[in-house]
Amino acid sequence: MSIKTNKKDFNSIIDDILNNDEFRSLDEDIHHGTTKYLHCMRVAYVTYHISKILGLNYTEATRGALLHDFFLGEREATGDNSYLNHPVTSVKNAKKHFKISKHEEDIIRTHMFHHIFIKKILRFINPKEKAKVFASRPKSMEGWIVCGTDMFVSLYEWLRFKAGFRIAYSLNTLLLFSFFFMTTAK
């Protein structure tokens, strides 16, 4: 299959989601230093290709990946948009706006498994939130792919946008002060 055919196929799978006003409003929410909309698109695009190469249900994997962070507003310390509870909110929003399968629901609900697993080991991370490791474990290969892809895309975005911005900001500030002191020193 050509790249053009893959792009057409990918777009046909997610077209109804991308045309939804509520989903498009994710473009106004900042997430990992980028928008939540672009984050979800990256996760969906990578998931589509990995699932297709492995001969898995790439349609449901792609849709689940695109809807995995379908919650409005910033993540909070507690509540519906919290670190570990936002997958439940994302499932509710996905069901409200789209017809999703049980498989897609599981993909969305379990995409934070890696964080829950790490939280169980490092108990100081979000100590107020409770989560069960086995209840949040993906039940399919597609779920594992979305979980892993979300982790790697998030890391990429954090390094590219958040850390990169902070490093560039620090270097620019240092250069500005250096320039200021060099020009004013007599």
Secondary structure, 3 states (H helix, E strand, C coil): CCHHHHHHHHHHHHHHHHCCHHHHHHHHCEECCEEHHHHHHHHHHHHHHHHHHCCCCHHHHHHHHHCCCCCCCCCECCCCCECCCHHHHHHHHHHHHCCCCHHHHHHHHCCCHHHHHHHHHCCCCCCCCCCCCHHHCCCCHHHHHHHHHHHHHHHHHHHHHHHHHHHHHHHHHHHHHHHHHHHHCC
